[in-house]
Amino acid sequence: MTYARAVEVPAGADPVLDLGRVRGSVEVSLDGEFAGEAFCAPYRFPLRGAAGRTVRLEVTVRGTLAPYLGEATPTAWAFESQLSSGLLGPVTLRLEA
């Protein structure tokens, strides 16, 4: 799943995008350029060069196989705590004071 949004970033220090809770791996791009990726917490990404501009953020989340395995196969390896998948947030733009 890819989420995209234009964001007006205030002038000052470059912000950090904090995705909060994520189940899966994630890749972030800023104006079409790679900004970072992660497969475990913390899901925080410095947005270099974004201060004082309107930027386009894209966040691609790749879920795990656990929800599929839990429904499609009689496996004991898909635990209840693994069945949620995706961007669960809260998503915030952290600005340094």
C-alpha positions as CSV (number, residue, x, y, z in Angstrom):
1,M,0.0,0.0,0.0
2,T,1.4,3.4,-0.9
3,Y,0.2,6.6,0.9
4,A,0.9,9.9,-0.7
5,R,0.3,13.5,0.4
6,A,1.5,17.0,-0.2
7,V,2.8,18.6,3.0
8,E,3.6,22.3,3.7
9,V,6.6,22.2,5.9
10,P,7.3,25.3,8.0
11,A,10.7,27.1,7.7
12,G,13.3,26.2,10.3
13,A,15.1,22.9,10.9
14,D,14.4,20.0,8.7
15,P,11.6,17.8,10.2
16,V,11.5,14.1,11.0
17,L,8.6,12.0,9.8
18,D,7.5,9.7,12.6
19,L,5.2,6.9,11.4
20,G,4.4,5.6,14.8
21,R,3.4,1.9,14.8
22,V,3.9,-0.1,11.6
23,R,3.4,-3.8,11.0
24,G,5.6,-4.7,8.0
25,S,8.4,-2.9,6.2
26,V,8.2,0.7,5.0
27,E,9.9,2.9,2.4
28,V,9.6,6.7,2.4
29,S,10.3,9.0,-0.5
30,L,10.4,12.8,-0.6
31,D,9.5,14.5,-3.9
32,G,10.2,11.2,-5.6
33,E,13.6,10.7,-4.1
34,F,14.4,7.9,-1.6
35,A,14.4,9.1,2.0
36,G,14.8,5.9,3.9
37,E,13.4,2.5,4.7
38,A,12.9,0.4,7.9
39,F,11.6,-3.0,8.9
40,C,11.5,-2.4,12.6
41,A,10.9,0.5,15.1
42,P,11.6,3.3,15.3
43,Y,9.9,4.3,12.0
44,R,11.4,7.8,11.9
45,F,12.8,9.5,8.8
46,P,14.7,12.8,8.6
47,L,13.3,14.8,5.7
48,R,16.5,16.6,4.6
49,G,15.9,19.8,2.6
50,A,12.1,19.9,3.3
51,A,12.0,22.9,5.6
52,G,10.2,25.9,4.2
53,R,8.7,24.0,1.2
54,T,5.7,22.1,0.1
55,V,6.8,18.6,-0.5
56,R,5.3,15.3,-1.7
57,L,5.7,12.5,0.8
58,E,5.1,8.9,-0.3
59,V,5.1,6.0,2.3
60,T,5.0,2.5,1.0
61,V,4.1,-0.2,3.5
62,R,4.7,-3.9,2.7
63,G,2.7,-6.1,5.1
64,T,3.7,-9.5,6.4
65,L,2.4,-12.8,5.3
66,A,0.8,-13.6,8.7
67,P,-2.7,-12.4,7.8
68,Y,-2.7,-14.5,4.7
69,L,-1.3,-17.6,6.4
70,G,-3.8,-17.2,9.3
71,E,-6.7,-17.4,6.8
72,A,-5.4,-19.6,4.0
73,T,-3.6,-22.4,5.9
74,P,-4.1,-24.4,9.0
75,T,-0.8,-23.3,10.5
76,A,0.2,-22.8,14.1
77,W,2.8,-20.3,13.1
78,A,0.5,-17.3,12.6
79,F,0.0,-15.9,16.0
80,E,-2.8,-13.5,16.9
81,S,-0.3,-10.6,17.6
82,Q,1.0,-11.0,14.1
83,L,-2.3,-10.7,12.2
84,S,-2.5,-6.9,12.1
85,S,-0.6,-5.4,9.2
86,G,0.0,-1.9,7.8
87,L,0.5,1.7,8.9
88,L,-1.2,2.0,12.3
89,G,0.3,5.4,13.4
90,P,-0.1,7.9,14.7
91,V,1.8,9.6,11.9
92,T,3.4,12.9,12.9
93,L,5.8,15.5,11.5
94,R,8.3,16.3,14.3
95,L,9.6,19.8,14.2
96,E,12.6,20.9,16.4
97,A,12.0,24.0,18.4
